[in-house]
Amino acid sequence: MATITIKLGNEADLIIDEPNSASSGDRAIIVTSAIAQAFSDSTSLSPSTRTGFLPITIGSKVFRIYYELRVKRIMNALTAYSEAISHIEQNPHLYDQRLARKAIEVLRECYNDRLG
């Protein structure tokens, strides 16, 4: 497994243990799912560390993803979603572009569904 760290602002990181078999297309879905899971029950985060396992099915592959969200300051969901979208947009070499666009769309829908 490879560990990837996604900066969600200056004082928050989403750390994901990515399976070695994950493709660039899988990465956008994994990141999107981990963000949505981390914010599934709140609209803001206090300084803390949240961890969890997330089962993700992509086509015929099933991944069990470990994620950790480290927050060093009070942070609202809008900031986290915005930073995740920025991360995907600013790192095009990490993601399949078609799936990255879909991941951004899903992140925006998750934000609107939960907080809008």
Secondary structure as GFF3:
##gff-version 3
##sequence-region A 1 116
A	DSSP	beta_strand	2	7	.	.	.	ID=ss1
A	DSSP	beta_strand	12	18	.	.	.	ID=ss2
A	DSSP	alpha_helix	24	38	.	.	.	ID=ss3
A	DSSP	beta_strand	44	45	.	.	.	ID=ss4
A	DSSP	beta_strand	48	58	.	.	.	ID=ss5
A	DSSP	beta_strand	61	71	.	.	.	ID=ss6
A	DSSP	beta_strand	75	76	.	.	.	ID=ss7
A	DSSP	alpha_helix	77	90	.	.	.	ID=ss8
A	DSSP	three_ten_helix	92	94	.	.	.	ID=ss9
A	DSSP	alpha_helix	97	115	.	.	.	ID=ss10
###
